[in-house]
Every structure is written in C-alpha cells, then in structure tokens.
Amino acid sequence: MNKISNQFSSIEQITDQYLKKSNANAAAAELSFEDILKRRQSVDENFALKFSKHASMRLQSRNIELSSEQKKRLETGAEKAEAKGMKESLVIVDSYSFIVNVSNKVVVTAMDHTESEENVYTNIDGAVII
C-alpha cells in the first residue's frame, strides 16, 4: 500500500496549488457591498443610449441630425421610461420619434413625424414626449 499512497499529493499540497488567490481575486474580495453599489450607481448616472445599426442607418437615410441638446432630451426620455418600468418605449423629441429598448438602452429605430402618414406605433408599452 505504500506505493499507492506515494502517488497522491497531500491535501496541503493541493490546497497550495489550486486555491491560491490571485491579486485580482484578493482585491475583489476586499471590496465591500457599499463599494460595489457606489460603482454601479455611478455607471447608472452616466446613462448613455446606443444606436442600433438599423437606427443609425435610419438616421442617415432620413437625414436626421440630432443636436447634443436633443440627444440629452432623448436620454432623459429613456430614463423616464425606465423609471416607469417600460421595456419598449416611444420617445418623441421635437418632430422625431424614436423606439427605444429601455432595458438594453438601445435606440431601435428613428423617424421624422412627416414620414408616417398614420402615426401608428406598435410593439411599445409606453410613450414619453419630451
């Protein structure tokens, strides 16, 4: 039986080999819940919408150029939609309409009010007019 026991490492050897913490893991373990929460809140304060490829193409093809003030108002509208629990929202800024996937913070499509004869919007659960 001596031959078999020599083939296996001791528990201490395995522990040292496999359970050593890296510097990154050690640093993460030192973060408190409050630190993690503060980091998350600072990310949420810097709310920024992204435009999907489809929305970017629509903006370009429809010659829609948003000013920085209009972009800020669009973000404000999306924030309000998120606060109300909306998932897919219509956000109207001036004469432009945007469908926003609120949970992913992505503008799905954009149009000018003059392009839609019927002004019918489907697959949304709310609207915000800014």
mmCIF file of the C-alpha atoms, coordinates in Angstrom:
data_MODEL
# 
_entry.id   MODEL 
# 
loop_
_atom_site.group_PDB 
_atom_site.id 
_atom_site.type_symbol 
_atom_site.label_atom_id 
_atom_site.label_alt_id 
_atom_site.label_comp_id 
_atom_site.label_asym_id 
_atom_site.label_entity_id 
_atom_site.label_seq_id 
_atom_site.pdbx_PDB_ins_code 
_atom_site.Cartn_x 
_atom_site.Cartn_y 
_atom_site.Cartn_z 
_atom_site.occupancy 
_atom_site.B_iso_or_equiv 
_atom_site.pdbx_formal_charge 
_atom_site.auth_seq_id 
_atom_site.auth_comp_id 
_atom_site.auth_asym_id 
_atom_site.auth_atom_id 
_atom_site.pdbx_PDB_model_num 
ATOM 1   C CA . MET A 1 1   ? 0.000   0.000  0.000   1.00 0.00 ? 1   MET A CA 1 
ATOM 2   C CA . ASN A 1 2   ? 2.923   2.311  0.322   1.00 0.00 ? 2   ASN A CA 1 
ATOM 3   C CA . LYS A 1 3   ? 3.216   2.521  -3.449  1.00 0.00 ? 3   LYS A CA 1 
ATOM 4   C CA . ILE A 1 4   ? -0.330  3.818  -3.834  1.00 0.00 ? 4   ILE A CA 1 
ATOM 5   C CA . SER A 1 5   ? -0.060  6.476  -1.140  1.00 0.00 ? 5   SER A CA 1 
ATOM 6   C CA . ASN A 1 6   ? 3.106   7.892  -2.728  1.00 0.00 ? 6   ASN A CA 1 
ATOM 7   C CA . GLN A 1 7   ? 1.267   8.594  -5.968  1.00 0.00 ? 7   GLN A CA 1 
ATOM 8   C CA . PHE A 1 8   ? -1.167  11.065 -4.410  1.00 0.00 ? 8   PHE A CA 1 
ATOM 9   C CA . SER A 1 9   ? -0.469  14.562 -3.162  1.00 0.00 ? 9   SER A CA 1 
ATOM 10  C CA . SER A 1 10  ? -1.368  15.603 0.320   1.00 0.00 ? 10  SER A CA 1 
ATOM 11  C CA . ILE A 1 11  ? -4.327  17.908 0.946   1.00 0.00 ? 11  ILE A CA 1 
ATOM 12  C CA . GLU A 1 12  ? -1.924  20.714 1.883   1.00 0.00 ? 12  GLU A CA 1 
ATOM 13  C CA . GLN A 1 13  ? -0.080  20.404 -1.443  1.00 0.00 ? 13  GLN A CA 1 
ATOM 14  C CA . ILE A 1 14  ? -3.305  20.506 -3.426  1.00 0.00 ? 14  ILE A CA 1 
ATOM 15  C CA . THR A 1 15  ? -4.596  23.450 -1.407  1.00 0.00 ? 15  THR A CA 1 
ATOM 16  C CA . ASP A 1 16  ? -1.444  25.462 -2.085  1.00 0.00 ? 16  ASP A CA 1 
ATOM 17  C CA . GLN A 1 17  ? -1.508  24.536 -5.766  1.00 0.00 ? 17  GLN A CA 1 
ATOM 18  C CA . TYR A 1 18  ? -5.169  25.175 -6.587  1.00 0.00 ? 18  TYR A CA 1 
ATOM 19  C CA . LEU A 1 19  ? -6.555  27.565 -4.025  1.00 0.00 ? 19  LEU A CA 1 
ATOM 20  C CA . LYS A 1 20  ? -4.052  30.394 -4.130  1.00 0.00 ? 20  LYS A CA 1 
ATOM 21  C CA . LYS A 1 21  ? -5.770  33.731 -4.671  1.00 0.00 ? 21  LYS A CA 1 
ATOM 22  C CA . SER A 1 22  ? -4.527  35.914 -7.459  1.00 0.00 ? 22  SER A CA 1 
ATOM 23  C CA . ASN A 1 23  ? -4.012  39.624 -6.804  1.00 0.00 ? 23  ASN A CA 1 
ATOM 24  C CA . ALA A 1 24  ? -7.195  40.417 -8.750  1.00 0.00 ? 24  ALA A CA 1 
ATOM 25  C CA . ASN A 1 25  ? -9.256  37.976 -6.692  1.00 0.00 ? 25  ASN A CA 1 
ATOM 26  C CA . ALA A 1 26  ? -7.779  39.326 -3.471  1.00 0.00 ? 26  ALA A CA 1 
ATOM 27  C CA . ALA A 1 27  ? -8.605  42.908 -4.473  1.00 0.00 ? 27  ALA A CA 1 
ATOM 28  C CA . ALA A 1 28  ? -12.160 41.949 -5.425  1.00 0.00 ? 28  ALA A CA 1 
ATOM 29  C CA . ALA A 1 29  ? -12.622 40.115 -2.134  1.00 0.00 ? 29  ALA A CA 1 
ATOM 30  C CA . GLU A 1 30  ? -11.692 43.302 -0.271  1.00 0.00 ? 30  GLU A CA 1 
ATOM 31  C CA . LEU A 1 31  ? -14.478 45.351 -1.913  1.00 0.00 ? 31  LEU A CA 1 
ATOM 32  C CA . SER A 1 32  ? -17.446 45.892 0.314   1.00 0.00 ? 32  SER A CA 1 
ATOM 33  C CA . PHE A 1 33  ? -21.031 45.750 -0.852  1.00 0.00 ? 33  PHE A CA 1 
ATOM 34  C CA . GLU A 1 34  ? -21.179 49.536 -0.435  1.00 0.00 ? 34  GLU A CA 1 
ATOM 35  C CA . ASP A 1 35  ? -18.197 49.996 -2.805  1.00 0.00 ? 35  ASP A CA 1 
ATOM 36  C CA . ILE A 1 36  ? -19.796 47.778 -5.434  1.00 0.00 ? 36  ILE A CA 1 
ATOM 37  C CA . LEU A 1 37  ? -23.119 49.612 -5.072  1.00 0.00 ? 37  LEU A CA 1 
ATOM 38  C CA . LYS A 1 38  ? -21.441 53.018 -5.455  1.00 0.00 ? 38  LYS A CA 1 
ATOM 39  C CA . ARG A 1 39  ? -19.674 51.847 -8.627  1.00 0.00 ? 39  ARG A CA 1 
ATOM 40  C CA . ARG A 1 40  ? -22.955 50.579 -10.067 1.00 0.00 ? 40  ARG A CA 1 
ATOM 41  C CA . GLN A 1 41  ? -24.754 53.835 -9.233  1.00 0.00 ? 41  GLN A CA 1 
ATOM 42  C CA . SER A 1 42  ? -22.044 55.897 -10.905 1.00 0.00 ? 42  SER A CA 1 
ATOM 43  C CA . VAL A 1 43  ? -22.481 53.795 -14.059 1.00 0.00 ? 43  VAL A CA 1 
ATOM 44  C CA . ASP A 1 44  ? -26.245 54.416 -13.943 1.00 0.00 ? 44  ASP A CA 1 
ATOM 45  C CA . GLU A 1 45  ? -25.680 58.170 -13.529 1.00 0.00 ? 45  GLU A CA 1 
ATOM 46  C CA . ASN A 1 46  ? -23.744 58.168 -16.809 1.00 0.00 ? 46  ASN A CA 1 
ATOM 47  C CA . PHE A 1 47  ? -26.754 56.778 -18.675 1.00 0.00 ? 47  PHE A CA 1 
ATOM 48  C CA . ALA A 1 48  ? -25.933 56.743 -22.355 1.00 0.00 ? 48  ALA A CA 1 
ATOM 49  C CA . LEU A 1 49  ? -28.053 55.410 -25.171 1.00 0.00 ? 49  LEU A CA 1 
ATOM 50  C CA . LYS A 1 50  ? -26.568 53.438 -28.010 1.00 0.00 ? 50  LYS A CA 1 
ATOM 51  C CA . PHE A 1 51  ? -27.987 53.436 -31.504 1.00 0.00 ? 51  PHE A CA 1 
ATOM 52  C CA . SER A 1 52  ? -28.526 50.094 -33.193 1.00 0.00 ? 52  SER A CA 1 
ATOM 53  C CA . LYS A 1 53  ? -27.167 49.602 -36.690 1.00 0.00 ? 53  LYS A CA 1 
ATOM 54  C CA . HIS A 1 54  ? -30.739 49.858 -38.001 1.00 0.00 ? 54  HIS A CA 1 
ATOM 55  C CA . ALA A 1 55  ? -31.373 53.118 -36.140 1.00 0.00 ? 55  ALA A CA 1 
ATOM 56  C CA . SER A 1 56  ? -28.069 54.576 -37.357 1.00 0.00 ? 56  SER A CA 1 
ATOM 57  C CA . MET A 1 57  ? -28.986 53.705 -40.946 1.00 0.00 ? 57  MET A CA 1 
ATOM 58  C CA . ARG A 1 58  ? -32.438 55.281 -40.482 1.00 0.00 ? 58  ARG A CA 1 
ATOM 59  C CA . LEU A 1 59  ? -30.922 58.484 -39.112 1.00 0.00 ? 59  LEU A CA 1 
ATOM 60  C CA . GLN A 1 60  ? -28.575 58.666 -42.071 1.00 0.00 ? 60  GLN A CA 1 
ATOM 61  C CA . SER A 1 61  ? -31.127 57.768 -44.768 1.00 0.00 ? 61  SER A CA 1 
ATOM 62  C CA . ARG A 1 62  ? -33.694 60.174 -43.339 1.00 0.00 ? 62  ARG A CA 1 
ATOM 63  C CA . ASN A 1 63  ? -31.143 62.986 -42.918 1.00 0.00 ? 63  ASN A CA 1 
ATOM 64  C CA . ILE A 1 64  ? -31.845 63.251 -39.197 1.00 0.00 ? 64  ILE A CA 1 
ATOM 65  C CA . GLU A 1 65  ? -29.068 65.028 -37.327 1.00 0.00 ? 65  GLU A CA 1 
ATOM 66  C CA . LEU A 1 66  ? -29.604 65.352 -33.606 1.00 0.00 ? 66  LEU A CA 1 
ATOM 67  C CA . SER A 1 67  ? -28.094 68.218 -31.678 1.00 0.00 ? 67  SER A CA 1 
ATOM 68  C CA . SER A 1 68  ? -26.388 67.462 -28.379 1.00 0.00 ? 68  SER A CA 1 
ATOM 69  C CA . GLU A 1 69  ? -29.399 69.030 -26.632 1.00 0.00 ? 69  GLU A CA 1 
ATOM 70  C CA . GLN A 1 70  ? -31.794 66.719 -28.497 1.00 0.00 ? 70  GLN A CA 1 
ATOM 71  C CA . LYS A 1 71  ? -29.640 63.685 -27.628 1.00 0.00 ? 71  LYS A CA 1 
ATOM 72  C CA . LYS A 1 72  ? -29.735 64.696 -23.968 1.00 0.00 ? 72  LYS A CA 1 
ATOM 73  C CA . ARG A 1 73  ? -33.525 65.027 -24.119 1.00 0.00 ? 73  ARG A CA 1 
ATOM 74  C CA . LEU A 1 74  ? -33.756 61.605 -25.779 1.00 0.00 ? 74  LEU A CA 1 
ATOM 75  C CA . GLU A 1 75  ? -31.707 60.126 -22.927 1.00 0.00 ? 75  GLU A CA 1 
ATOM 76  C CA . THR A 1 76  ? -33.924 61.924 -20.402 1.00 0.00 ? 76  THR A CA 1 
ATOM 77  C CA . GLY A 1 77  ? -36.986 60.407 -22.068 1.00 0.00 ? 77  GLY A CA 1 
ATOM 78  C CA . ALA A 1 78  ? -35.450 56.934 -21.923 1.00 0.00 ? 78  ALA A CA 1 
ATOM 79  C CA . GLU A 1 79  ? -34.583 57.449 -18.240 1.00 0.00 ? 79  GLU A CA 1 
ATOM 80  C CA . LYS A 1 80  ? -38.189 58.425 -17.518 1.00 0.00 ? 80  LYS A CA 1 
ATOM 81  C CA . ALA A 1 81  ? -39.419 55.357 -19.386 1.00 0.00 ? 81  ALA A CA 1 
ATOM 82  C CA . GLU A 1 82  ? -37.065 53.172 -17.353 1.00 0.00 ? 82  GLU A CA 1 
ATOM 83  C CA . ALA A 1 83  ? -38.276 54.755 -14.104 1.00 0.00 ? 83  ALA A CA 1 
ATOM 84  C CA . LYS A 1 84  ? -41.849 53.836 -15.048 1.00 0.00 ? 84  LYS A CA 1 
ATOM 85  C CA . GLY A 1 85  ? -40.874 50.233 -15.817 1.00 0.00 ? 85  GLY A CA 1 
ATOM 86  C CA . MET A 1 86  ? -41.269 50.398 -19.587 1.00 0.00 ? 86  MET A CA 1 
ATOM 87  C CA . LYS A 1 87  ? -39.386 47.915 -21.753 1.00 0.00 ? 87  LYS A CA 1 
ATOM 88  C CA . GLU A 1 88  ? -40.037 49.193 -25.312 1.00 0.00 ? 88  GLU A CA 1 
ATOM 89  C CA . SER A 1 89  ? -40.886 52.872 -25.419 1.00 0.00 ? 89  SER A CA 1 
ATOM 90  C CA . LEU A 1 90  ? -41.725 55.515 -27.961 1.00 0.00 ? 90  LEU A CA 1 
ATOM 91  C CA . VAL A 1 91  ? -39.772 58.686 -27.154 1.00 0.00 ? 91  VAL A CA 1 
ATOM 92  C CA . ILE A 1 92  ? -40.761 61.815 -29.057 1.00 0.00 ? 92  ILE A CA 1 
ATOM 93  C CA . VAL A 1 93  ? -38.262 64.668 -29.220 1.00 0.00 ? 93  VAL A CA 1 
ATOM 94  C CA . ASP A 1 94  ? -39.379 67.682 -31.255 1.00 0.00 ? 94  ASP A CA 1 
ATOM 95  C CA . SER A 1 95  ? -40.534 66.254 -34.616 1.00 0.00 ? 95  SER A CA 1 
ATOM 96  C CA . TYR A 1 96  ? -38.605 62.986 -34.248 1.00 0.00 ? 96  TYR A CA 1 
ATOM 97  C CA . SER A 1 97  ? -39.881 59.652 -32.976 1.00 0.00 ? 97  SER A CA 1 
ATOM 98  C CA . PHE A 1 98  ? -37.596 57.006 -31.513 1.00 0.00 ? 98  PHE A CA 1 
ATOM 99  C CA . ILE A 1 99  ? -38.358 53.463 -30.456 1.00 0.00 ? 99  ILE A CA 1 
ATOM 100 C CA . VAL A 1 100 ? -36.081 52.671 -27.518 1.00 0.00 ? 100 VAL A CA 1 
ATOM 101 C CA . ASN A 1 101 ? -35.367 49.286 -25.990 1.00 0.00 ? 101 ASN A CA 1 
ATOM 102 C CA . VAL A 1 102 ? -35.164 50.690 -22.489 1.00 0.00 ? 102 VAL A CA 1 
ATOM 103 C CA . SER A 1 103 ? -33.711 47.655 -20.718 1.00 0.00 ? 103 SER A CA 1 
ATOM 104 C CA . ASN A 1 104 ? -30.772 47.481 -23.150 1.00 0.00 ? 104 ASN A CA 1 
ATOM 105 C CA . LYS A 1 105 ? -30.550 51.287 -23.533 1.00 0.00 ? 105 LYS A CA 1 
ATOM 106 C CA . VAL A 1 106 ? -30.627 50.977 -27.326 1.00 0.00 ? 106 VAL A CA 1 
ATOM 107 C CA . VAL A 1 107 ? -32.446 53.165 -29.848 1.00 0.00 ? 107 VAL A CA 1 
ATOM 108 C CA . VAL A 1 108 ? -34.010 50.646 -32.217 1.00 0.00 ? 108 VAL A CA 1 
ATOM 109 C CA . THR A 1 109 ? -35.315 52.985 -34.915 1.00 0.00 ? 109 THR A CA 1 
ATOM 110 C CA . ALA A 1 110 ? -35.903 56.645 -35.647 1.00 0.00 ? 110 ALA A CA 1 
ATOM 111 C CA . MET A 1 111 ? -38.213 58.620 -37.887 1.00 0.00 ? 111 MET A CA 1 
ATOM 112 C CA . ASP A 1 112 ? -39.433 62.112 -38.639 1.00 0.00 ? 112 ASP A CA 1 
ATOM 113 C CA . HIS A 1 113 ? -43.143 62.725 -37.986 1.00 0.00 ? 113 HIS A CA 1 
ATOM 114 C CA . THR A 1 114 ? -43.657 63.736 -41.609 1.00 0.00 ? 114 THR A CA 1 
ATOM 115 C CA . GLU A 1 115 ? -42.687 60.235 -42.787 1.00 0.00 ? 115 GLU A CA 1 
ATOM 116 C CA . SER A 1 116 ? -45.505 58.394 -41.070 1.00 0.00 ? 116 SER A CA 1 
ATOM 117 C CA . GLU A 1 117 ? -48.936 59.115 -42.525 1.00 0.00 ? 117 GLU A CA 1 
ATOM 118 C CA . GLU A 1 118 ? -50.872 57.178 -39.906 1.00 0.00 ? 118 GLU A CA 1 
ATOM 119 C CA . ASN A 1 119 ? -48.627 57.839 -36.896 1.00 0.00 ? 119 ASN A CA 1 
ATOM 120 C CA . VAL A 1 120 ? -49.216 54.279 -35.664 1.00 0.00 ? 120 VAL A CA 1 
ATOM 121 C CA . TYR A 1 121 ? -46.564 52.716 -33.431 1.00 0.00 ? 121 TYR A CA 1 
ATOM 122 C CA . THR A 1 122 ? -46.709 49.054 -32.474 1.00 0.00 ? 122 THR A CA 1 
ATOM 123 C CA . ASN A 1 123 ? -44.883 46.817 -30.026 1.00 0.00 ? 123 ASN A CA 1 
ATOM 124 C CA . ILE A 1 124 ? -44.363 49.502 -27.397 1.00 0.00 ? 124 ILE A CA 1 
ATOM 125 C CA . ASP A 1 125 ? -45.530 49.565 -23.801 1.00 0.00 ? 125 ASP A CA 1 
ATOM 126 C CA . GLY A 1 126 ? -45.452 53.313 -23.290 1.00 0.00 ? 126 GLY A CA 1 
ATOM 127 C CA . ALA A 1 127 ? -44.598 56.709 -24.713 1.00 0.00 ? 127 ALA A CA 1 
ATOM 128 C CA . VAL A 1 128 ? -42.639 59.693 -23.450 1.00 0.00 ? 128 VAL A CA 1 
ATOM 129 C CA . ILE A 1 129 ? -42.984 63.105 -25.088 1.00 0.00 ? 129 ILE A CA 1 
ATOM 130 C CA . ILE A 1 130 ? -40.056 65.410 -24.355 1.00 0.00 ? 130 ILE A CA 1 
# 
